[in-house]
Amino acid sequence: MTEQTNKTTADLATQRGALPLRNLQLLGIAGPEENRRALLRTAGGQTRLVHVGDSLRQGTIVAIGEDRIILNGGMGQRTLTLPDAPKAAA
């Protein structure tokens, strides 16, 4: 089985300045509801595939939804959402 990249993610991946590079960013989500995985880009430029329960410097992944993840860490809960779709040229 192959999984295709979400169109929004694919479009943003080829645009300069679409993602703030100094923050943890959610790039994509894949898999069925009971076994979702999320692709993250760290502030250091690394990509990580994570599951619920995985720990990062920013906290532990407590939930992965269709368009967001929730981390629980020392500063409380934090939600990361998929980037907005790029605006169409007029």
Buried (B, 14 or more C-beta within 10 A) or exposed (E): EEEEEBEBBEBBEEEEEBBEEEEBBBBBBBEEEEEBBBBBBBEEEEEEEBEBEBEBEBBBBBEBBEEBBBBBBEEEEBEBEBBEEEEEEE
